[in-house]
Amino acid sequence: MLDDDWRLVGNKASVTQLGFSVLLKYFELEARFPRHAGEAAVRYVAAQVKVDPALFRQYPWSGGTIEYHRAQIRTALDFGSRPGLMRNG
């Protein structure tokens, strides 16, 4: 996690902090959101944010929380606002 990442993640707690962080790092690397996340990636990110990786199972993969997180990430990374870039789900 880099300084700018902490600015986005800092106000979230446990489950949402971990879920958001996994989405953020995946999106930074792949320019899309994951449909699922591998155990090793979750453990790695969980260690960085100091959250029990087992809590990731509680992260809601549908509904308002994940939609809000995805919108925050797109906005923070300025994704979709430049010509030639398409928003991803």
C-alpha positions as CSV (number, residue, x, y, z in Angstrom):
1,M,0.0,0.0,0.0
2,L,1.3,3.4,-1.0
3,D,0.6,6.8,0.6
4,D,-2.2,7.6,-1.8
5,D,-3.8,4.2,-1.1
6,W,-3.8,5.0,2.7
7,R,-5.7,8.2,2.0
8,L,-8.5,6.2,0.4
9,V,-8.4,3.2,2.8
10,G,-7.8,5.1,6.1
11,N,-11.3,5.8,7.0
12,K,-12.6,2.3,6.6
13,A,-12.7,-0.4,9.2
14,S,-11.8,-4.1,9.2
15,V,-13.9,-6.0,6.7
16,T,-14.6,-3.0,4.5
17,Q,-11.0,-1.8,4.7
18,L,-9.7,-5.2,3.6
19,G,-12.3,-5.6,0.8
20,F,-11.7,-2.1,-0.5
21,S,-7.9,-2.6,-0.4
22,V,-8.1,-5.8,-2.4
23,L,-10.4,-4.2,-5.0
24,L,-8.0,-1.2,-5.2
25,K,-4.8,-3.2,-5.6
26,Y,-6.4,-5.5,-8.2
27,F,-7.8,-2.6,-10.1
28,E,-4.4,-0.8,-10.1
29,L,-2.8,-3.9,-11.6
30,E,-5.5,-5.2,-14.0
31,A,-7.6,-2.1,-14.8
32,R,-10.7,-4.1,-13.8
33,F,-12.4,-5.4,-10.7
34,P,-12.0,-9.0,-9.6
35,R,-14.8,-11.5,-9.7
36,H,-13.1,-13.2,-6.8
37,A,-9.7,-12.8,-5.1
38,G,-7.1,-15.5,-4.5
39,E,-6.1,-16.4,-1.0
40,A,-2.5,-15.4,-1.4
41,A,-3.5,-11.9,-2.6
42,V,-6.0,-11.5,0.3
43,R,-3.4,-12.6,2.8
44,Y,-0.8,-10.2,1.4
45,V,-3.1,-7.2,1.4
46,A,-4.5,-8.2,4.9
47,A,-1.0,-8.1,6.3
48,Q,-0.5,-4.6,4.9
49,V,-3.8,-3.2,6.4
50,K,-3.4,-5.3,9.6
51,V,-6.7,-7.1,9.2
52,D,-7.4,-10.8,9.7
53,P,-7.6,-12.3,6.2
54,A,-10.5,-14.5,7.3
55,L,-12.7,-11.4,7.5
56,F,-12.5,-11.1,3.7
57,R,-15.2,-13.8,3.5
58,Q,-17.6,-11.3,5.1
59,Y,-17.0,-8.6,2.4
60,P,-20.3,-8.0,0.4
61,W,-19.7,-8.8,-3.3
62,S,-23.0,-7.3,-4.2
63,G,-25.0,-4.3,-3.1
64,G,-24.3,-0.7,-2.1
65,T,-21.0,-1.2,-0.3
66,I,-19.1,-2.7,-3.2
67,E,-20.7,-0.4,-5.7
68,Y,-19.7,2.6,-3.6
69,H,-16.1,1.2,-3.3
70,R,-15.9,0.6,-7.0
71,A,-17.0,4.2,-7.7
72,Q,-14.5,5.6,-5.2
73,I,-11.7,3.6,-6.9
74,R,-12.6,4.7,-10.4
75,T,-12.8,8.4,-9.2
76,A,-9.5,8.2,-7.3
77,L,-7.7,6.6,-10.3
78,D,-9.4,8.9,-12.8
79,F,-10.6,5.9,-14.7
80,G,-13.1,6.4,-17.4
81,S,-12.8,10.1,-17.7
82,R,-10.0,10.1,-20.3
83,P,-10.7,9.5,-24.0
84,G,-10.2,5.9,-25.0
85,L,-10.8,4.5,-21.5
86,M,-14.0,2.5,-20.8
87,R,-15.4,2.0,-17.4
88,N,-15.4,-1.5,-16.2
89,G,-18.4,-2.9,-14.3
